[in-house]
Amino acid sequence: MHLDATLVVCTTCRLPESDPAAPRRDGLILAEALEAAGAPVRRQECLSACSRGCAVAFTGPKRWTYVQGALDPHRDREAVLTMLGAYASAPDGLVPWRERPEVIRKNTVARVPPLEV
């Protein structure tokens, strides 16, 4: 896995059908599930994709960044891990569309080019 690949998980996200009084938000549940699977997760409060929660970002220096939304912490953990592996293996972070899991293909919020310094 590419050492400069980072998986950022919004811990404040909620799924649209979630109970607002629930003690743990869906994004935190997703972060914990990915960490339990061994993924290198950076927890982040609010990625400003609230209408598309749960949201994550695949990012790294000199790499394209993908922001993904509409992820279910109970159903989509494996898809996120698959995308992380593909992202980490791509030298510039660009993962061909057909190599992305279906939930990732359908729920890309943004693809941001690398920032040049």
Secondary structure by P-SEA (a helix, b strand, c coil): ccccbbbbbbcccccccccccccccaaaaaaaaaaaaccbbbbbccccccccccbbbbccccbbbbbbccccccccaaaaaaaaaaaaaccccccccccccaaaaaccccccccccc
